[in-house]
Each structure stands twice: as C-alpha cells, then as structure tokens.
Amino acid sequence: MTKRIDIPRLQTGVPNLDELFKGGLPKGSVTAVCGPPGSGKTTLTQQICFHNASAAHRVLAFNTLSEPTAKTLRHLQQFSFFDPKKFEEGVQFVDLGAMLRLRSFDAALALIMDNLKQVKPDIVVIDSFKAFDDLAASREELRTFGYEIAVNLMAWETTALLLGEYGPADYESNPLFSIVDGLLVLSQRVSQGEHQRFFRIVKMRGTDHSRDEHPFLITSNGLEMFAPREAIKRELIPEEPQERCKTHITKLDEILGPGIPWGSSLLLSGVAGTGKTVLSLEFIYRGALAGEKGILFSFEESEERLRAAAKGLGWELDREIERGMVEIVFIPQPDIMVEAHLLMIRERIKAMKARRVVIDSVSVFLDKVTDPQLSREKVFHLCSIVQNAQAVGFFPTDIPYGSRQVSRMGVEETVVDGVIILSSTEEGLERERYIEVYKLRNTAHLKGRHSIAIGAGGVSIFPRYGEQLRVEAPPPALEASSRLGSGTPGLDGLMGGGLLRRSTTLVSGSAGVGKSTFGIQFLLEGARAGEPGLYVSMEEGPEQLLASAEALGLPLRAQLDAGLIQVLYVSREHLRAGQFLTVLSDQLKALKASRVVLDAVTQLLTAHTPIDEFRHVLYKLVVRFKTLGITSVLTLESSSLCSMERVTDQGLSPIADNLLMLRYREAAGRLAPTLTVVKTRGSEHERRTHFMTVARGGLRIGAPVSELPTPSWAAPEDTKHLSQHEDTRQG
C-alpha cells in the first residue's frame, strides 16, 4: 500500500487562516488571489510575505501597472506586520510597469525568470496579474504567457500568489484558472445590516480545505480572519463521573437538585424585567466568593452600571473585580461582530481560566442573525466554548411578550444543556416573578414554577417542594400514647387526653372568638415543658400580640425573653402562598421548634391566589410539620358567626388531624363563645358543644351547651347539631 505523503505547509501569519487550509498554504502551489478593488488582496499577500520573510526564506514581489511599488510600500507602513529591516535580506520588490507599458511580454517574462534565478525565493507575488490579461493581444498569447509563468514557478518550487481583479465569469473563461492550484476569493458586501468583508477558498489542490465563506477585518495588525466553524471545535471530554457546580444562590441549588454539570450551558429565558441580568450577575458574584473565577460579557449594560447595580444589592463586586475573580467585558450593541466576538469570547475565557461565564444577552449578541439555523449554530459555538473550558454558562435571552417560545428563534433550546424560564404575572395590583427549570440534562431537578423576589442581598427563591414530597418517605404514624397538653383548661379531656404529637389542629372561627388566644396558650404549654415554639402571625404585629396576652395575664413576653417562643410577623401584602413555605421552613430550621401556630392561614388566600394552590401549600406545610416532628395549630377565619353547618369555607378539613369549631351562641341575652371538637384522628372525643370563657388567665372550657335551652333563633340544622352533636358537615 502506498504511504500517504503530507504536503509541506506555509504558515500564513493571518489569525485563523491556517485552520481554513487545514494546516497552512501548501508549499510550491500557484494560487490566484481574486477580488474587486479594495477587497484586501494586497494586504493579505503582503502579510503572508512579511510573516515568512527572512535571510533563509526570501520573498520576491513583482508590481505591474496597477499600482507603483512606492505607493504599495507607503500603504503597507501602516500595518504592524510591516518590517523595513526585512528589505535588507528578506523582501525584494521588482517593478514590471515599464516593460508592460511597452507591451513586451517576452521582456517581462525574461525579467521574472532572471529574478527567480538570482533570488531563489520561497514566495513570489505578482500584483496584479490581471494587467497581463488587459495587455495581451489575444487569448492564445495570454494562455501561452500564463502557462510559461506557471511552469517556471513550479520548476523553482516556489509558492506563488497571483493577484487580480477577477470575477466569477473569469473563473470559467480565463485560461489562468485551469493552470493554478488554488483560488482564493475576497469580497465585500452588506450583510446583516453591516458592510462586511468575506474570504473563501474556492479551490486548493491536495487540501481538504474549508468551503465556507468567512468574514474578516482589516485592522492595524492586518487581516484578522474569523472562522468559528473551524476554530471552535467541541473537544472530547473523558468519560468520568460528572462533577457539579453549585450556584450558591439562595434556594436555587435546591431547585437544581444535585447541581449543574460542569461544561453545561443554560438559557435564561424571559421577557424584559423578569430578573435575568440580576440572576446572572449573582451567579458570577457568588461563584467568586466560592473561589470560582467568572467572566460576564455584556452587550447592553456597561461595567459601571453593573457595578452600581451590584452595590445597590449589597454585593462587594468591586472587591472581587480587584481580586481578579470577576471580569466584565462590555461590548456596545452597535459594535457587535458575531464571528469576531465568538473568538474573542473564547480567548478571554481561556486567558482568565473562568469557571463561570455569562453572555448577557445572547438575544442581543445574535440580534443581526435572522436565520434560525445560523442562530442555532452560533449558540452551539458558545456552548462548545463553555464545554471546552469545563465552565458553566448562563445565557440570558429575551423572548417576545405573549410568545409561547422559550427562546428568541425557537431553536436555541435544542442546543443548550438547560433552560431556566423567568416570568412575571399580574396578580391583583402587583406583578409577581417566577422561576422554572424547564430542562436540565442528566439532572433530577424540581419541576414547576417557584416564586422569586429581588431585593437586598439579591434573588430570593421560594421553592414549592412539590417534587421533594414525592420522593420523601411518608411521615411516621401518630402514636396514641404520645400526647401533648393543649394549654386550654378543660380541652384535653374533650380530646381523649390531649393532642397527639406531630398532629395538626385546625381551629375555625370568626373574628374575636378566641383563636389567637388558643394559639398563645398552646405555645405557653409547650414552653413550660421546655419545648420551643414559633408563633407566625399574619394579622397582628408582635407588640399587639404581646399586649393582648398581657391583658389576659398570659406570660408570653417572659417566654419570648427566655427564647422558648419566637413570634414571626408576616405581612400578607408582601408574601404569597407560594413563598410562605420557604420562609417558614427556614425559621423552623433555625429555631428547631416543637410547636407551631399559624394565625391565620386564610390570610394567604388573597384575591389572586387560586384556591387549589392555597390547599396545596397547606397540605405541604402539614406534611413538612409531621416530617420534622412538629405539632401544629392552624387558625382559620370563618365567615360563619354562629352557624355550625360548615367547619371551613375553603374545604380544608381533610388535611387536619383535629378539627375545633369555635362559634358564637345566644345565651342569657348575649353572644357566648362555644367550642366543638369535630374530629380527632386516632382517638375518641367529646361530641357535645361546650361554652368557653375568655377572661383573665385565658381561654377555658365551660359547660356543655346541651344542658342549656336551645335559643329561639336557631335554624333546624343548628338544632340538629346542638341536640345530637353528630354528622357535622366538613367542608
């Protein structure tokens, strides 16, 4: 079998150009460099020449009628690659203009050959070869001259670059193009709203070259080629157990499960104002605090504005930037060049060795890309950059209002490893924010929407915990032998000896009937036994609660001072049912409470909270209490002042172990509070209704109502309840 021979290559010195040739320009090749005037042909070839020129590797450049040598040199002096010292032994210019003006093809050919023999160059440039076309008397004369030039150049094994203002029509009709080994085409046109230059390898013998068109710039350094398709390749990562990135953003890691695999990229999708930039900036900041370097590329907000935003949130971002843990790169939207900046992003990430990357926003970065397939390709390049760096990337992207898409073009989500949707909905007079992990590859994450808030400290997330409840073991069964005192004299006897440990008691009643007092006494009873308690008030502030307790002679303040009871006031104006579970769970972990009172949970049911969500939250609360070994009391505001027809107005009875119904009843010309034990799970209980007294010392259970006459105003249904005390409807 014939052994494959690799063709020696000539390094061009043009950034990213060698990758398009799969290693460089083949040595000894004759290449036509074509394009209209001003497309960059001369700059490209001279950049290659000066990069390779030395005493050992000579360059011979022939100028024809198109441009005098002196003018060419004057223009080249503006570029950093131009080195006048190389004229001493590396670069030599020869002017063919005088001979061509005399139309002496033979003399021009003889001069070229004489210089080839004398200099023995590695590279030859003829600029412009098109001058021979214009001066040839016939096609046959042109063909003969071109053939002689090509054969002699090949014989000397020199690499030749023949420049000319040739167009597509010439490629088929001009005999030169059947002789040359390579054809490079430079062009310029308006693309995606901008005037851009492009480069394409149409032909290069013996080379599996790129066939795509690539944009380039001409800067003070010369040509800069942008070829992310060739330069950015996804590297193979060894198959090892995946490590995970923790964001260190409050509660976000709970939603993300075990964490984000390193090398992953996530879209952060949402309309304007949903918190994408703040979440991304916090991702970078929290990573820096954890010792992970991060870089944020911003196409909308300047570094100064981002620093100010961080300061407003209470972050010391300036310190992390000064420590070298965070970099912010601002590129104004009008200056975006997608191909160029893709490569710049790669180099900046490599140079910093960043583990966290933010592109804010990818929708602005790709705003001029109108082709969905091309947009998908550019996002793939970004993902490859992040994966090769074994970093984690957050890519915020704007989506149109009212759109059902999760990305700008509707295709980006197929490329990234994860999608986080940030949304906001109008609820009542306020707009609430939500976060949802739409997808995260190879990760068991929490599903559904979770409430979020942005304020001092950054993003606060309130997980729904729904998925956790599916996988957690059910709470242990209630034990009839383990009972707790309720704190209300006379009540424990009605409930078979007290409340079962880990049980949940619903106390339903109208305003002023004694629900809050019941809750205070329940916690005081636990405090006397050394059991920590938490009172969560959604109606009265702590001072008002203390004043009410002192008026009844209840030592709530003393137990607060002792640290056995804590009062948490939660304003219904600033909290939603979806957030409540997270806030309460944090308090329970800190206090390690054994008893909890929620007064009144109906405050969570606002006009814009669906009743199903309200029931769902309470159910999860109850399960969480039981799992933590907490005995709880939940008070419910009832619209019924006297009627015992319905226990609750929201159909919450099934979630509780115990149901206590507090109502008013006419007795001796006044309304007297009463208590009925409707239900006690796992034990016998008194089924008669009893009067209560709320006086100095707190709430006490009195005599059964059945021992007193039935009031004249009672409805037949009420009479049935008061006389038989059975079959109370639970709602």
N, C-alpha and C positions, 0 to 999 in steps of 0.2 A: 504494500500500500504506500502510495506517495505521501511523503511527510509534508504537512502544511507549512508554508513559509510565510512568516509575518512580514508585512511591508514596513520598512523603517518609516518613522513619522517625524514630522517637523512641528515643534510646538509653536503655536501662533502668538502666544503672549496676550491674546484677547480673552478676557474673562468669559468662561463657559463655552468658548467656541470649539476648543479641542474635543469636548464631550459630544458635540454635534458630528464630528468626524470619527467618533469612536477611538480617539487617541491622538488626533492631530492630522495635519495635512500630509498626505503621502509624499515622501521624498521622490524627486525625479519626475513628478507629474507636471503636466502642462494644463493650466486651469484658466478659463475665461472668467473674468470678474465683470459682470454686466449690471447696468442700471442707468437711469436717467441722470442728467447733470445734478450735482448736489446730493446724491443719494449716499455718498460716503465711500466710494470705491478707492480713491487715492488715500484717504485716511486709513482705511483698513489695510491696504497693501503695505503702506509705509510703517504702520505699527508692527506688522509681521516682520518687515525687514529690519527695523531698528532693534527689535527684540532678539533677533538671531545674529546680527552683525557682530563680527569680531575679526581679529587677525587670522584666525583659523577658518572662519566661515564668512567669506566675502559676499557682498551684495552689489549687484550691478543694475542700475535703474536707467532706462532709456526714456527720454521725454521726446514726444513728437510735436506736431503743430498745435495740439490742443491747449497746451499751457507751457510757457517757458520754464526752464529749470529754476531760475532765480525766484520766480513767483511761487513755485511749488515749495521751495525751501522756506520762503518767508511765511507761508501759511503753516508749515509744519512746526515752526518755532513756538507756536502757542501751546503745543502738547507736551505733557511731561515725559513722554517716551522719546522725544527728540533729544539726541545727544550729539552736539557738534564735534566732540572728541572722536566719534566713530568715523568721521570723514578722513582721518589720518590714515587708517588702515582697514576699516571695515566696510564703508559705504562709498560707492563711486557713482556719480550721475554723469550721463552722456546725453547731449542734445542732438537729436536727429533732425531737428527742424530745418536746417539749411539744406540738407540733401533732399528732403521730401518736398521742399518748395520748388526744387528743380525737377521734381517727379522722377528722380533717379532711384528706382527700386533696387537696381543691382548695386549701386554705391552704398545704399542704406544697408543692404544685406551684408555687403563686404565689411562695413564698419562694425556691424553687430558681431560678425564672426571674428574679426580681429580682436575685439574687446573680450570676447569669450575666451580666445586662446591666451590672451595676455593676463587676464584677471583670474580665470578659472573660478568663477563664482559658484556659490551654493544656491543662490537665489537670483533670478533675473526678473525684472519688471519692465514691461513695455506699456507706457501710459501716454497716449491712448493708441491701441492697436486699430481702432476704428478709422484713424487717419489714413491707413493703407487702403481701406475699403473706398474711401472717398476719392483717393488719388489714382486708383487702379484704372487702366484703360479698358479692361474687360474682366468678366468673371473668371476667365481662364487665367489671366495674369495674376489675379488675386489668389486663385486656388494654388497656382504654382509657387507664389511667394509664401503663402501661408504654410504650404507643405514643406518648403525648404527650411523655414524658420523652425517649425515643429520638429523636423527630423534632426536638425543640428542641435537643438536644445536637448533632445532626448539623448543624442550621442554624447553630449558632455555631462549627462546625468545630473543636470541642474533642475531645480524646481522653478518653474516659470509661472508668472502671473500676468496674463494679458488682459488689460483693462479696455473697456469700450462701452459706448452708449448704445448698446444693443437692446432690442425688444423681442417679444415672443415671435414676431414674424421672421426675425433673422435666424432664430434657432433652427428653423426648418430649411431655409433657403441659402444661408451663408455657408460656404464650404468649411469655414473655420471650425464650426461646431461638430463636424464629423471627425475632426482631427484631434481636438483637445480631449484630455482625460476627465476634466472636471468643468462644471458650470455652476458658478455662484451668482445669485441674483439679489441685488439690493434694490429696494423700492421705498416709496413714502406715499402715504395717503391718509385721509381722515378715517379714523376707526374709533368707535365708541365715543364719539364727540370730541376726539383729540387728533391732532396731526401727529402721526407716528411713523417711524422708520421700521422696515422689516427686512429680514435676511432669510434666504432659503437656499439649500443645496439641491439643485435640480439633478446634478449628475456628479459622480466621483467614482471612477473605476476602481474596483478592488476594495471597496469600502462599504460596510453596512451602515451608511450614514443616516442621520435624521432626515425625514422627508417633510417635516412640518415647517411652517413659516414662523419665525421667531422675531419678536420686537427687539430693538436695540436703541441705545442712546449714544450720542457723540458728546463727550464731556472733555474737560481739560486733560483727562487721562487717556483720551482716545475713544475707541469703541468699547462699549460695555454690552455684551450680549446677554439676553435674558431668556433662558431656556429651562424653566422649571420642570418640563416634562422629561428632560434628560438629566438635569442636575439633581432633582429631588426624587430619589428612589426609596421606596419603603424597604428598610433593612429587615432581615430575618432575625427575630429575637429568639434566643434559646428557649426551648420548652421547659420552663421551670414553674413551680408554684408561684402564682401571681401575688406580688405584694400589693398592698392597698394604701391609697392616700386618704388620710383623714383631713377634712376641710377645717376643723376646729371652729366652725361657725355654729353658734348655739342651736342645738337640736337638728341641724341639717344632717349631721352624721347619723343620727337615729333614723332619719328617713332613708338615708342611703345604705342602710344595713352594714355590711362588713367594710364598706368604703369603696372608693373609686380605684380600679386597677391602674397602676402606673402605665403610661403610654396611651391613655384614653383621652378622647376629646368629646366635650359635651356642648350642645347648643343650649343657650339660654334664650328661649323664645318668649316674646310678649310684645304688646303694644307699648307705646311710649308711656312712661310714668309708672311702670309696674315694678321697678327696682332692679333692673338688670345690671346697670353700672355699679350701683352700691354693692350688690351681692358679689360682683366680680372683683371690685376693689377690696372688699373684705376678705375674699378668698386669697388674694395676694398678700394682704396685711397679716392675716392670721398665719399664713404659711411662713412669713418672715419671722414672726415671733416663735415659731416652732423650729427655726433653723433651716427652712427651705427657701432658697432664693426664688424670686418671682419677677417676671417682666410683663408690663402691660403696654400694648400698642393701642394708642387711642387715635381715632380719626375724627372725633367730634369735640371732646373736651381737652383743653390744654393742660399741661402738667400743673400749672399754677392753680387752675380751677379744681383739679382733682385733689391737690394738696389741701386746698381750702375746704373742700367737701369732707375730707378725712378729718381735718381738725374740728369741723363742726360736729362730727360724730364722736369726738373724744378720742380719736386714734392718734398715736405718735408716729405717723407715716414719715414725717420729715426725718426722724431719727433713723428709721430703717433704710431710707434712701441714702443718708450719710454713711451708714454702716456698710453700704454696698449690698444689702439684702434685697432691695427693690429698685427696679429701673422703670421709668415711664418714658416711652418714646411717642412723641406727638407728631403726627403727620396730618396737616390740614387736608380736608377733603378735596379741594381743587388740585392738590399736588399728588394725588394717588396715582401710581402706575402699578397695576396689579402684578405684572410679571416681575418688574424690578423689585418691588417691595416684598414679594414672596421670598426672593433670595436674600434680601436684607433681613427679613424676619428670621430666616434660618441661621444666618451668620450671627445675629445678635444673641439668639438663644444659645448657640454653641459657645460664643465668647464668654457669656455670663455663667454657663452651666446651670441654667434655670431649671427648676423642677416644677414651676407653676407658670402658665402662660395664659394671657388674656388678649383676645383680639376684639376690641370694642369700637365699633361693632362690625361683624362680618358682613352685615347687610349694607353698611356704608362703604366698606372696603370693596365690595363687589357691585356697587351701585351701577357702574357703567357696563357691567356684563349683563346683557339682556337675553342671552341664550341659556336656557336651563341646563343643557348638557355641559356647557362651558362652566357655568357656575358650580355645578356638581364636581367638575374636575378640579377647580381651584380650591374648593373646600377639602377635597381629597388630598391635595398638596399640603394644605395646612395640617390636616390630620397626620400625614406622613412625617412632617417636620416634628410634631409633638411626639409621635410614637418613636421616632429615631432618637430623640433626646430623652426618652423614657420620662417624660414630664406628664402633667395633666393640664389640658387646655380647656378654658371656658370661652365659648364663642357667643357672645350676646348677638341676637338678631331681631330686628323689628319685623313685625307682621302687621298687615293692614287691619284696621278696625273692622270687626264683624266677620273676618275671614275664619274659615274652619281649618286653614293650613297651620302647620306648626313651624313653617319656615317661609322665607321670602319667596323662593321659587317653587317650593313644594317638593324639592328633590334632595335638599341638603341633609335631611334627617336620615336618609338611607346610607349616608357615608359615615356619619359620626357614630361614636360608641354609645352616646346617651343624649337624651333630650329632657331638659327641665323647662316646664311651662310656667311662666309667671303671668298672672291675670289679675284683673280687678273687676269687681261688680258693684253696682249701685245698690245699696241696702239702706232703705229709708232715706235719710238726708246725708248719708255718708257713703264713701266708696271704700270697700274693703279689698285688701290684697290677698292673693292665694298663691301657693306654690304646689306644683305637682311633678313628680318624677314620672315622665311619660314613658321613658325607656332607659335602661342601663344594662348593657350586655354583661352576662355572666354574674349578675348581682341580684340577690333577693332583697328588693327594696320595698318600702311601704308604698301602697297604692293610694289613689285618691287625692283630693285637694286638701291642703293644710293651710290654715290661716297664718299670715305673717304680718308683722308690723315693723316699721322702720323708725328708729328714734335714737336717743342717746345710747351709744355702745354699738350701734349697727343694726343688723337684721335679727329680729326675734321670730322664731318659728314655733308654732303650736301644733305638734303632731296629733293626728286623730287617734293613733294607737290601734286602729281597727285591725290591721294585719297582725299585730303582736298578740291580740286577743285570740286570734285563730290558732296560733301555734303554742300559746302558753297552756300549761296543764290547768284544768278547772280548779277553782279554789276548793279547799277541803270542806267537807260537810260540817254543818253546825252541830255542836255537841250539847245535848240537853243537860248534861251535868255541869257545864261551864256557863254560869250566869253572872251578869253584872247588874248592879243596882242602877235604877233609872234616875235616882235623885229626887223623885217626886213621892212624898209620903202617901202611902195607900195604893200606889200604882203597881208595884211589883207583885202584890198579892193578886191583882186582877189579871196579870200576865203569866201566871204559873210559876212565879218566883223571881221574875226579873227578865232582863234582855239577854238573849243568847249571845255569847261572844262572837264577834265577826258578823253579827246580824245588822240589817239596815231597817230603820224605822221611819216610815212616812207619817208626818204629823200634819193633818189637813185642817185648816180653819180659816175663818175670816179675820179681818184686822182687829187687834185688841183682845183676842180671846185667850192669849197666853202662850202662843207658840214659842216666842223668843225666850220667855221665862223658863219654859220647859227645857229648851236647849241649854241655857246657862246652868240650870240645876243638874242636868245630865253631866256636863263637864266638871262641875264642882264636886260631884260624887266621885268621879274618877280621880280628881286631884287629891282628894282625901285618902285615896288608896295608892297614891304615888304614880298614877297613870297620866302621862302628858296628854293634853287636849288642844284642839285647834277649833276656834270659832270663826267661820267665814261668814261675814255679814255683807249682804248686797243691798241692804236698806238703810241701816243706821250706822253712823260712824262710831269708832271706838269710844269716844268720850260720851256720846249719848247712851251707848250700851252700858258703860260704867255707871252713869248717872241713874239709869233705870234699875240696875242691880242694887246700887246703894239705897235707893228709895225703898226697896223691898228687904233691905238688910242682908243681901247676899254678898259674900266676901269675894267678889270677882277680882277686885283690884289687888287684894292680897295675893291671890294665886297668880295674877299677872306678874307681880313683883317677884314672886318666888320662881317664876319661869316655868311653872307647870301648865299654864294656859297661855295661848297666844291668840290674838284677835287679828284677823286679816280682813281689811275692808276692800271690797272690790266694787268699783262704780260700774253700774250697768251701761253707762254712757260710753265707756272705753273698753268694754270687753264683750266678746261674743261667745256663744256656746262652744264653738269650735276651739277657742283659745283657753277656755276655763280649765279643761282637764290638765293641760300642761302646767299652767300656773299653780294649780292645786297640788299636782304631783311633786313639783319642786319644793313646795312648802312642807309637804309630808315627809319627804326625804330628809330635809334639814332638821325638822322637829322630832322625827320618829314618834309621831303621835299614835296613841292607842284609841282615842276617841275623837270624832269629828262631828261638828254641827254645821250644816249648810242652811243659812237663813236669808232669804227664802229662794229656793231653786227656781221658782216661777219667774224670778227677775231675769233669768237667762232667756226666757221666751219673749223675745221682742217681736215687733210687727214684721220684721224681715227675717226671722228665724223660722224655718219650716218646722212644724210640729214633729215630723218624723226625725229630723236632725236633733231636736230637743230630747226626744225619747232615747235616741241612740246615744247621746252624750251621757245622759243619766244612767243608762244601762252600763256603759263602760266605766263610769265612776263607781257604781256599786261593785262591779267585778273587781276593779282595782282595789277598792277598800278591803274586800274579802281576801284578796291575794296578799295584801300587806298586813292582814290580821287586825284590821281596824273595825271597831264598832261605830256605826254612824247613825246620825239623826238628820233627816232632810225635812225641812218645813215647807209646806205648800200653801200658797194663798188661795182660798176658795171664794168663789162668788156667792156661795150659799151662806146666808147668815144663820138660818135656823133649820132649813130643810136637811133631812138625813137621807134623801133619795139618792144622792151621788156623793161618793167619797172624794174624788178629784175631778177637776174639769178637763184634764188632759189625758185621761186613760193611763195613768202611771201606776195603778195599783199592783199589777203583776210583777214589777221589779223589786218590790219590798218584801221583807220577811214579816214585818209587823206594820199594821195599819191602825193609827189612832185618829179618830174623828172628833174634832173639837167644834161644838156648835153652841149657839145660844138657845135658851128656852125660857118662856114666860113662867115665872113663879112668884107668887105673892106680889103681883103687880109690877114686877121688874124683870129685866132680861138677865138670866143667870147662866154662866158658862157651864157646859157639860162636856164629859169625855166618854167616848165609846171605844172599846177595844174591838175593832172589826176583825182583826186577823192576827194570829201569832203562829208563825210557821214552826212546826215540830213540838207544840205543847198545847195543853188545854188553856182556856182563858175565860174570864168572866164575860158574859154576853149582854149583861144589862148596862144601860147608860147610867153614869153617875154624875152628880153635880160636882163642880170644882169651886174652890175659893182661891183667889189671888189676892194675897194680903201680905202683911209683914211676915217675913220668913219664907215667902214664895208661894208656889202653887201646891195645893193639897187636894186630895180626892175626898169627896164627901159621900153622902148617902145616895143610894140608887134612886133614879128618877121614878121607877115603878111604884115606890112607896108613897108618892105624892099624886094628887089628882091630875088628870090629863087636861091641859089648857083647852079652852073652848075654841081657839083659833086653829088648832092643829088639823091638818088635812087627813083624810082617811089613810093615805100612805104613811104619814107620820105616826098616826095612831097605831098602825100595824107595827111599825118599828119600835115604838115606845112600850107597847104591851108585850109583843112577842120577842123583840130584840134578836130577830133572826132574818136570814135571807136579805141582808143589806146588800144593795147593788153596788158593785165596784166598777168604777168607770175609768 
